[in-house]
Amino acid sequence: MTEGTGQAGPGMGTPAVLPLDGLLHVFSFLEPPDLLRAAQVDKVWNEAAESAFLWRSLSLSRWTFCNISQSSKGPQTWKQYYLQRSQVEHQMARGRPSQDFTCKAISGHEGKIDGIAYLSAGEHTFDGQKKSVVCTVSTDCTVRAWNVQEGTQIWSSPIQRAPLRSILTIPERQLVITVDGQGTIKVWDGQTGKEQATFVTSSSCCNLVLCEGPEGPFLTVAITEGVLYTLTVPCLKEVSQVTAFQNCHIDLLRCSQDKNWILVGSTKNPDVLVKVFHTDSLIRPSQDKPLSNSLPVGGCRNASWAPKEAGRLIVLHQDRRTRNLSITTFDITSKRSKNKMEILAQQVASFTLPESIRTPHILESHGTDIILLGCGSELTIFSMTGNLLASFLDHHQTITSIWVDSFRVVTSSQDISLRVYTWKREKNTVVLKSCYHLLGGSHRWSSGFTDVVCDNVSIVAVESRKCGMNILKAYLFNL
């Protein structure tokens, strides 16, 4: 048979044409470029290669979460979705000024920006209606929402009694949550900026984390005195109050990717062991104490939950015996025995950081077993067993924040630049590739970038000005 034509060769009888289901099965093993070439062979192959089943499978295997939106041009196909999203990511990886992205400066706050978060949904849409919205809190005592594409303010809250210190958003519900320097927590309508609820802790320092329960999202609040509050969202009604530590400052609060676990710790007290709470026991209080367990590590410096492995916790800590900095990984599970639940913490890996690495202050994770450390101006990548996978010295000054997602890593630095990296799969191994710099303002006016966040079409960073005010730098990638 002549390949791809369905026609018999010389001297051969007419063969049976491979049915559509058979072609779909064969084509399911093809990569996108090969699938595009197969579509050009003939009508039958084209019908199979254009199948929504194939392109949907390719999209979900690459991105996990996908959204096909309706537009004025009609429903978008899975093939269009895959090709358009791949093109945007190609532009983000290439990063040519003017051709792939444009840069906008957004100003309005009269103080230092202490928190930034996207209010717009993170899903890709290609109907021309994509609008990136970020919210910020500032020492000027306001929370504000910004249209990134237009570089304009959408709304601003009234001036509050104290500087706002932290912010969380729930894009699917269009809610913004803030906390100020006096421990006052507020929920705001993300579309109008109208205040919806208030909860007062009267604590000078609060840490917030959003979790998800059977009845929707809830908020866990850790205060200076070592107490955990669990509050409903958006009403901020108190569900439970738990003493995690006696009169101990909690500055580590992390919720796992599967929303089942909350880590609580203190970097101020080396004698305090990290604790893990089961979220269900916080939102469904009973006469028994909430389900928790202390991990056998003290001197905790930072922690991160692995995004692709349920209950996998990575802890940066000082080894109590050697006093060296170590990274230990635990798998957290629950077990019922004799009508009682208990938390099990199984250590799966541990290693000591090389002495050549300066004290890291930023810890992030990727996939199931990749650890990222920001150590001064250096970005280092380890496996959870301690293999040094990569080291990057692209920045000239201290790295201030690291954004990690399934496609890229973006670092901000005091050298007034962002550095963009992308994840690549090579021989069944994921590696990080350094791509390009995104430059900020002048050293005369700016003291560097302090924070960076990303969505699917933009990168937004906080640029600190020497006058005490901040601006947002938005890098918009072309659709």
VOGU-3710 file (C-alpha; in Angstrom, 3 decimals, decimal comma):
1> mtegtgqagp> 0,000/0,000/0,000  1,277/3,459/-0,839  1,775/5,176/2,551  -0,990/7,516/3,639  -3,060/7,305/0,433  -5,168/4,235/1,103  -4,400/3,133/-2,502  -3,075/-0,279/-3,481  0,397/-0,581/-5,000  1,091/-2,244/-8,373
11> gmgtpavlpl> -0,090/-5,819/-8,552  -1,942/-5,633/-5,237  -5,615/-5,992/-4,578  -7,694/-3,273/-3,041  -6,856/-3,270/0,682  -9,284/-2,656/3,493  -9,237/0,991/4,519  -8,251/1,476/8,158  -11,400/2,598/9,982  -11,534/5,975/11,748
21> dgllhvfsfl> -11,234/4,369/15,189  -8,062/2,614/14,045  -6,572/5,838/12,702  -7,412/7,621/15,939  -5,615/4,923/17,895  -2,500/5,188/15,699  -2,563/8,996/15,707  -2,823/9,067/19,503  0,888/8,150/19,579  1,891/11,138/17,406
31> eppdllraaq> 3,361/14,417/18,554  1,545/17,636/17,446  3,921/18,405/14,500  3,423/14,873/13,132  -0,334/15,166/13,622  -0,367/18,387/11,602  1,548/16,694/8,783  -0,788/13,687/8,842  -3,757/16,021/8,350  -2,368/16,983/4,923
41> vdkvwneaae> -2,304/13,447/3,508  -5,925/13,016/2,407  -9,514/13,599/3,501  -9,732/10,514/5,720  -6,471/11,257/7,525  -7,457/14,899/7,850  -10,727/13,976/9,553  -8,874/11,775/12,034  -6,053/14,260/12,671  -8,556/17,077/13,337
51> saflwrslsl> -10,378/14,998/15,949  -11,281/16,883/19,120  -10,480/13,702/21,050  -6,801/13,823/20,021  -6,270/17,555/20,607  -8,150/17,502/23,904  -5,936/14,635/25,067  -2,806/16,561/24,028  -4,017/19,699/25,818  -4,888/17,958/29,067
61> srwtfcnisq> -1,675/15,946/29,140  0,362/19,142/28,743  -1,556/21,620/30,906  -3,987/19,611/33,096  -6,423/22,547/33,410  -7,862/23,897/30,161  -10,766/26,132/29,235  -12,401/26,453/25,810  -14,296/29,731/25,754  -17,046/30,946/23,483
71> sskgpqtwkq> -16,298/33,954/21,297  -17,934/36,016/18,590  -16,206/33,732/16,083  -18,003/30,688/17,463  -16,841/27,804/19,667  -13,106/27,291/19,836  -11,816/23,840/18,883  -9,341/21,876/20,983  -6,855/22,093/18,126  -7,104/25,899/18,081
81> yylqrsqveh> -6,738/25,958/21,848  -3,593/23,818/21,783  -1,911/25,760/18,974  -2,744/29,201/20,384  -1,669/28,379/23,921  1,546/26,816/22,621  2,234/29,997/20,656  1,784/32,194/23,750  4,160/29,987/25,727  6,653/30,112/22,850
91> qmargrpsqd> 6,547/33,914/22,987  6,986/33,844/26,765  10,016/31,591/26,382  11,510/33,717/23,584  10,761/37,133/25,128  11,612/39,538/22,298  10,714/43,133/23,279  7,926/44,709/21,173  7,485/41,535/19,114  6,523/39,113/21,903
101> ftckaisghe> 5,593/41,452/24,741  5,024/45,066/25,721  5,862/46,701/29,045  3,650/49,088/31,024  4,299/51,029/34,222  1,269/51,287/36,522  1,271/53,798/39,377  -1,223/55,041/41,939  -0,216/53,920/45,422  1,385/56,576/47,610
111> gkidgiayls> 3,319/54,078/49,720  5,127/50,762/49,667  3,259/47,830/48,103  3,359/44,914/50,548  1,268/42,363/48,657  0,057/41,522/45,153  -2,262/38,809/43,793  -4,213/38,091/40,610  -7,972/38,483/40,841  -8,561/37,278/37,281
121> agehtfdgqk> -8,906/33,552/36,656  -5,736/31,751/35,633  -7,320/29,817/32,758  -6,290/30,406/29,165  -8,915/31,977/26,916  -8,363/33,115/23,341  -11,577/34,937/22,534  -10,057/38,412/22,674  -11,737/39,064/26,026  -8,826/38,154/28,293
131> ksvvctvstd> -8,354/40,717/31,047  -5,688/40,350/33,683  -6,626/41,970/36,992  -4,241/42,250/39,936  -4,926/43,550/43,435  -2,387/45,226/45,700  -2,155/46,354/49,326  0,044/49,181/50,522  1,367/51,132/53,467  -0,847/53,972/52,199
141> ctvrawnvqe> -3,678/52,027/53,912  -5,558/51,067/50,730  -6,269/47,976/48,653  -6,609/48,551/44,917  -7,495/46,606/41,761  -5,767/47,209/38,420  -6,515/46,367/34,790  -3,131/45,112/33,611  -3,834/45,368/29,870  -4,952/48,996/30,119
151> gtqiwsspiq> -2,610/49,960/32,935  -5,450/51,605/34,843  -6,977/51,451/38,311  -10,366/49,730/38,534  -11,153/50,627/42,136  -9,580/51,675/45,414  -10,789/51,089/48,956  -11,276/53,937/51,429  -8,191/54,680/53,529  -8,025/52,179/56,391
161> raplrsilti> -6,884/52,769/59,977  -3,582/50,918/59,561  -1,243/49,953/56,692  -2,345/46,809/54,848  0,214/44,004/55,080  -1,050/40,978/53,182  -3,543/39,992/50,482  -5,277/36,854/49,185  -7,742/36,528/46,320  -10,394/33,994/45,293
171> perqlvitvd> -10,767/34,608/41,532  -13,681/32,188/41,007  -15,702/34,101/43,624  -14,273/37,546/42,856  -13,246/38,075/46,479  -10,250/39,887/47,970  -9,031/39,277/51,536  -6,660/41,646/53,352  -5,100/42,025/56,788  -3,650/45,211/58,292
181> gqgtikvwdg> -0,919/45,935/60,844  -3,421/45,833/63,703  -4,749/42,352/62,905  -7,983/43,433/61,206  -9,056/41,056/58,432  -11,482/42,217/55,738  -13,215/40,716/52,725  -13,821/42,936/49,689  -15,980/42,531/46,594  -13,439/42,113/43,792
191> qtgkeqatfv> -15,606/43,816/41,179  -16,624/46,915/43,126  -14,195/47,183/46,034  -17,055/47,244/48,520  -16,271/45,926/52,001  -18,183/42,721/52,793  -17,008/41,470/56,197  -14,562/42,211/59,042  -12,865/40,106/61,714  -10,629/41,646/64,396
201> tsssccnlvl> -7,798/39,643/65,982  -6,075/42,569/67,764  -2,717/41,009/66,897  0,219/42,971/65,561  1,078/40,229/63,066  -1,197/37,815/61,197  -0,503/35,192/58,566  -3,313/34,011/56,293  -3,864/30,928/54,166  -6,856/29,882/52,061
211> cegpegpflt> -8,103/26,303/52,164  -10,999/24,457/50,587  -13,581/22,404/52,468  -16,705/20,473/51,444  -18,793/23,615/51,863  -16,394/25,970/50,082  -13,298/28,005/50,915  -12,284/28,912/54,442  -9,550/31,033/55,947  -6,966/29,973/58,505
221> vaitegvlyt> -5,307/32,804/60,431  -2,166/32,440/62,562  -1,460/35,231/65,048  1,596/36,244/67,059  0,368/34,553/70,226  0,482/31,092/68,615  -3,266/30,805/68,017  -4,991/29,569/64,850  -8,405/30,942/63,866  -10,549/29,225/61,259
231> ltvpclkevs> -13,047/31,567/59,567  -15,776/31,109/56,974  -15,532/32,960/53,665  -16,914/35,479/52,840  -18,666/36,139/56,168  -15,548/35,689/58,365  -17,544/33,824/60,991  -15,311/32,045/63,520  -15,490/28,258/63,201  -12,694/27,273/65,582
241> qvtafqnchi> -9,834/28,637/67,665  -6,822/26,438/68,386  -3,594/27,037/70,291  -0,838/25,684/68,059  2,042/26,890/70,242  2,125/28,548/73,648  3,036/32,226/73,215  5,129/31,543/70,133  5,221/33,704/67,033  3,860/31,805/63,999
251> dllrcsqdkn> 5,409/33,038/60,774  5,155/29,851/58,715  1,690/28,911/57,481  1,275/26,720/54,388  -1,703/24,812/52,957  -1,055/21,690/50,898  -2,063/21,428/47,252  -4,741/18,845/48,033  -6,110/21,203/50,768  -6,010/18,433/53,390
261> wilvgstknp> -3,084/19,731/55,453  -1,890/22,951/57,052  1,706/23,404/58,175  2,377/25,699/61,141  5,856/26,721/62,247  8,092/29,396/63,703  11,411/30,558/62,290  11,967/32,733/65,364  12,204/29,890/67,886  14,638/27,066/66,958
271> dvlvkvfhtd> 13,253/24,804/69,674  9,734/24,729/68,221  8,895/21,685/66,093  6,862/22,095/62,916  3,228/21,001/63,265  0,833/19,653/60,652  -2,948/19,982/61,145  -5,664/18,108/59,276  -7,904/20,803/57,778  -11,091/18,803/58,291
281> slirpsqdkp> -10,544/18,852/62,056  -10,258/22,668/61,957  -13,480/23,273/60,034  -15,419/20,553/61,883  -14,468/21,203/65,528  -15,463/18,703/68,214  -14,711/18,181/71,879  -11,481/16,418/70,928  -8,389/18,380/70,040  -7,880/19,048/66,310
291> lsnslpvggc> -5,926/16,329/64,541  -2,257/17,364/64,424  1,245/15,971/64,614  4,682/17,477/65,291  7,433/16,647/62,812  10,883/15,678/64,122  12,586/18,842/62,834  13,413/22,012/64,743  15,108/25,190/63,634  12,729/25,456/60,677
301> rnaswapkea> 13,646/28,175/58,153  11,071/27,603/55,417  8,735/24,981/53,960  6,888/24,139/50,760  4,265/21,588/49,687  5,110/19,739/46,465  2,459/20,778/43,904  2,165/17,402/42,154  2,237/15,002/45,093  -0,572/14,955/47,637
311> grlivlhqdr> 0,669/15,570/51,159  4,379/15,870/50,277  6,074/18,440/52,517  9,584/19,851/52,011  11,186/21,498/55,054  14,330/23,632/55,177  15,744/23,444/58,701  18,870/23,445/60,817  19,971/19,978/61,866  19,908/19,865/65,664
321> rtrnlsittf> 22,932/17,572/65,857  25,305/19,033/63,246  23,860/22,583/63,126  24,040/22,350/59,327  21,205/23,460/57,068  19,275/20,470/55,747  16,242/19,774/53,595  13,957/16,943/54,674  10,932/15,657/52,745  7,936/14,003/54,410
331> ditskrsknk> 4,820/12,326/53,042  1,848/13,210/55,252  -1,068/10,787/55,490  -3,825/9,919/57,937  -4,700/6,538/59,408  -7,671/5,304/61,407  -7,003/2,836/64,195  -9,359/1,799/67,011  -11,923/4,431/66,000  -9,276/7,133/66,193
341> meilaqqvas> -7,589/9,088/63,431  -3,896/9,879/63,553  -1,460/11,730/61,303  1,521/9,822/59,943  4,642/11,624/58,724  6,954/9,361/56,762  10,394/10,750/55,962  11,148/9,983/52,313  14,388/11,925/51,801  16,868/14,192/53,558
351> ftlpesirtp> 20,155/15,874/52,655  22,523/18,523/53,946  23,072/21,633/51,850  26,643/22,187/50,602  28,644/24,667/52,664  29,299/26,657/49,502  25,628/27,655/49,360  24,881/30,748/51,379  21,929/30,686/53,723  18,856/30,400/51,450
361> hileshgtdi> 15,902/32,636/52,233  13,462/31,424/49,552  12,222/27,847/49,129  9,850/26,707/46,375  9,067/23,348/44,765  8,038/21,953/41,385  6,396/18,690/40,386  6,911/15,913/42,921  10,608/16,111/43,773  12,264/19,317/42,509
371> illgcgselt> 13,386/21,959/45,020  14,245/25,566/44,163  16,324/27,743/46,501  16,986/31,465/46,324  20,395/31,995/47,942  21,515/35,612/47,627  21,812/36,229/43,885  21,927/32,509/43,039  19,066/30,216/42,040  19,838/26,562/42,743
381> ifsmtgnlla> 17,805/23,489/41,792  18,007/20,208/43,736  16,248/16,887/43,619  14,649/15,932/46,924  17,494/13,431/47,458  20,116/16,186/47,237  21,349/15,954/43,642  22,316/19,412/42,375  20,389/19,701/39,107  21,283/23,265/38,121
391> sfldhhqtit> 22,686/26,531/39,417  22,043/29,968/37,905  23,942/33,189/38,606  21,996/35,398/36,212  21,233/38,108/38,787  23,821/40,570/40,110  22,040/41,260/43,396  19,785/39,438/45,864  16,805/37,460/44,566  13,714/38,809/46,331
401> siwvdsfrvv> 10,985/36,429/45,142  10,459/33,342/42,981  7,339/32,470/40,993  7,007/28,812/39,992  4,339/27,166/37,840  4,156/24,169/35,515  5,625/26,087/32,563  8,160/28,561/33,937  10,072/30,118/36,789  10,382/33,888/37,172
411> tssqdislrv> 12,744/35,498/39,676  12,811/39,122/40,827  15,891/40,855/42,149  17,249/44,012/43,695  19,238/44,504/40,465  15,960/45,806/38,926  15,457/42,827/36,668  13,309/39,737/36,320  14,753/36,517/35,021  12,566/34,099/33,045
421> ytwkrekntv> 13,243/30,341/32,928  11,181/27,558/31,353  10,765/23,881/32,183  11,746/21,473/29,410  11,466/17,706/29,214  14,625/16,008/27,990  14,926/12,199/27,932  12,149/11,737/30,487  13,776/14,304/32,785  12,506/17,809/33,514
431> vlkscyhllg> 15,200/20,505/33,315  15,098/24,276/33,771  16,381/26,475/30,944  17,455/30,093/31,383  15,754/32,301/28,778  16,064/36,089/29,174  15,964/39,170/31,410  13,078/41,591/31,763  14,565/44,928/32,776  13,004/47,480/35,113
441> gshrwssgft> 13,787/51,142/35,662  16,873/53,176/36,436  19,127/52,642/39,466  18,815/56,375/40,026  15,116/56,039/40,897  14,621/52,377/41,742  16,005/50,049/44,414  14,885/46,847/42,676  11,965/44,476/42,254  10,456/43,117/45,467
451> dvvcdnvsiv> 7,768/40,703/44,241  6,557/39,026/41,053  3,358/37,202/40,031  2,301/35,676/36,711  -0,764/34,497/34,864  -1,101/32,977/31,410  -0,562/36,190/29,424  1,299/38,580/31,730  4,040/39,015/34,304  3,546/41,728/36,929
461> avesrkcgmn> 6,275/42,841/39,341  6,493/45,395/42,145  9,275/47,916/41,548  10,454/49,683/44,696  11,238/53,370/44,294  13,824/55,149/46,439  11,263/57,838/47,282  9,307/55,234/49,281  6,586/54,711/46,666  6,137/51,623/44,485
471> ilkaylfnl> 4,935/51,104/40,944  3,845/47,974/39,056  5,707/46,849/35,967  3,496/44,736/33,697  4,901/42,651/30,822  2,041/41,710/28,459  2,527/38,885/25,984  0,780/38,960/22,613  -2,161/36,659/21,920
//
